[in-house]
Every structure is written in C-alpha cells, then in structure tokens.
Amino acid sequence: MADFYQHARVPTLHHLAHVDSSAREAEMLDWARDKPVALLLPALYAECERPALPRILEEVSQAGHISEVILTMNGMDAAEHERALRMIRKNLRGKTAHVLWNDGPQLSQVYQRMDQAGLAGPHAGKGSNIWMGIAYLHARGFKGIIVSHDTDILNYSRDMLWRLCYPLLHPRMGYCFAKGYYSRVSDRLYGRVTRLLIFPLIQACRDVLGAKPLLEHLDSFRYPLSGEFAADMQSLERFSLPGGWGLEIALLCEAFRHLPSGEQCQVDLGFHFEHRHRSLAHDQIGVNEPGLISAAADVARCLAYQVLRESEPRSAESLMRRIIERYRPRATEWMQRYEHVALLNGLRHDVDEETAAVTAFGQALDRLLHTMGEDTLHVPALRDTPARTLAKIPGLAEEIVASAVAV
C-alpha cells in the first residue's frame, strides 16, 4: 500500500489510486499544444535486438501527447544503423522521430570540434547521449518539455509517460523538473548501487560535512539513480552534465542549483520495473565485474565532485578519506535494513551477495580516493551547457541538426 509521506524539501506525488489513463492522456493533449513534449531515449544498438525497446516504441506510438521521439544511440556500425532505423520505423507507426548516431561519422566530427575547442569531446556513455539529445532540441529552437526513461524496461507501460509529464503540463502545478521513482524488486531486491552505495554514501557525507543543503536535497529523493525524469527545456538548457553514469546525480544537483525546490517534484510511477539485471552471483561480484563497478565508480565520483567541488584539493582529499571511512559502517547498517525488508516480504536474500557488493563498492571508493591525488575530483566528459557550447562554436548547431535522421 502506498503512503502519503511528504519530505520537507521536495514535493512527492504519490500513486494512491487507479485512475483512467486514457482520460489523463486526453487532458494532456490540449496542454501539449502550447507546450509540446519530446521523448528522449538513450540506447545502445543492442537494445534493438532485445524485446524491451521494440515494445516500448509500440506503446509510445499510442501516446498522443508525445509530439516526437528522439533516439540518441551508439554502439553500432552502418548496417546496424539501417536495421535500427527499420525497427524504429516499424514500431513507432508513423510518429515523428529522429535518430542521433552518437558514434557515427557526423556526430563524431561534432565531438572532435568540441574537443578542439577545449570542451569535453568524444565519450561513450548515457550522459553523452542525453546531452546530445538536449543540444539537438536546443539547436532546433525547441521550447517544450523533454521526458526521458531507460530503454531496457521489460514490463513497460506508457502510464509512466503521463505520470512524468502531468506535473509539468498541468496549469495548476507549475513544476519544471520531475524525477520518477519506483521499487526494483521481483523475487528479490535489486537496485544495489542505489541501496548499498548511494544511500549510505550520502549519509556518510552528512556524517562528515553536516546537513548541507545539497545533501539534504539529494537525501530527499527516493530513487536518485532512476533513469526517468521530465524537465522543461528552459531548465535543461542550463544544466552541465557528465558523459557517463553520473548523469542522474548531476541532474539532481543541477536542479538544486538552478531551480527552487517548489518547482521540483518526485513522482511515484506506480509499479515494479523489470529491467535487465546483471549477475548477482557473489563469486562474480568485484571491482572487475563488467559494467556494475565501473558504473558505481562513475556515480560515486560524480557525487563526490558535486559535494566537494568548492573545497580546496588537499581538503577535498582529506574529507573524502573520512567519508569513505564512514561509508563502510553506514553500508553495513543499510544492508541490514534491506535484509529485514526482504525477510518481512518473503523475498530471496543472499547475505554473501550483499556483503560482496558492499566490499566491491568500498574498493571502488578506495580507488577513487587514490586517483584524487592525481586529478582531484575530475569527472570525465563533464560538459558545459548546450546553450553555451553551441554559442561558442560557430556552425555546431547546424551540424548537429543535419546529423539527425528522420524516421
């Protein structure tokens, strides 16, 4: 059963009743005429050959309040690019859509020009894909709302779309940024990076630094690493975003810096999301587990940068050392809490797996501390705002627009 708890800082819009989704979508059709909604989907080509993305596009094709879809993609060659276009065309069924090929010939030149201008250049990652999608819409003069979500959701429903867009479109709400949250659970608890790294790491930061406003802000979000958000273009144009997995933390921090708390909200998306899951076998968890630990390290680095960016380098390193020392007991505490959640709900729970994950996250933090002496808190491919980037490099906006392929 959903609760109606409100955090003091960020409004929470709960899922308390089953509503008529078609009625909600019909309402938004009128509002979206004045404030169009673009769906921005970051994806690897591999998602085109898995079941989730084609089904997502079929659902989106029926969402009348979505004016267009921007797929910002990478990890493909020319033949795969053509196959992706055919799949998208088939499943979107005539809805306006464009594909940005981030590591294709045209956008590779765009990234090279950025690199030559002293800006963050080529960097494969979700953050780069999202940034380029925002830059593309900015270059076109788009003035509406951007909504985005992950492309590996196996039990996708377009209810997610209206729930994310509604707070920004409704004339009596007036939000500029909405963050989605939900539970990652099936027969067991998932979401390890959020549960066992980010939540205890934020608490460790508060233990060392005190109740700083930014930490209070981050602590108010129920799922800070969810990939689901909506924001108006005027806000997103002012956000600086990293190229990698620190994107979600950076979005929350940039919203904190640029928007009043009353213009932000978090939205209960109302059902369990079934994403693709990486292996949970505890003998495979470690600093070399493909994807998981590198993503965790990216997220931790971004969080450390955002929290300590105004500290002196020597002071930042000392503070980070103390934060990591506090992380380990905090992580043990959080691990026990989630064990109790699993026990109460009759979920599968492997203490060895959870312990191995916490150990690996601690090792990733130790590695982060080691590199701080070399490059302080440098975040890979931390990009300036799209507006400033396009203004700095003549002709770049036109190149980005020309690179988009209409579907």
Secondary structure, 3 states (H helix, E strand, C coil): CCCCCCCCCCCEECCCCCCCHHHHHHHHHHHHHHCCEEEEEEEEHHHHHCCHHHHHHHHHCCCCCEEEEEEEEECCCHHHHHHHHHHHHHHHCCCCEEEEECCCHHHHHHHHHHHHCCCCCCCCCHHHHHHHHHHHHHHCCCCCEEEECCCCCCCCCCHHHHHHHHHHHCCCCCCCEEEEECCCECCEECCHHHHHHHHHHHHHHHHHHCCCHHHHHHHCCCCCCCCCEEEEHHHHCCCCECCCCCHHHHHHHHHHHHCCHHHEEEEECCCCCCCCCCCCCHHHCCCCCCCHHHHHHHHHHHHHHHHHCCCCHHHHHHHHHHHHHHHHHHHHHHHHHHHHHHHHHCCECCHHHHHHHHHHHHHHHHHHHHHHHHHCCCCCCCECCHHHHHHHCCCHHHHHHHHCEEC
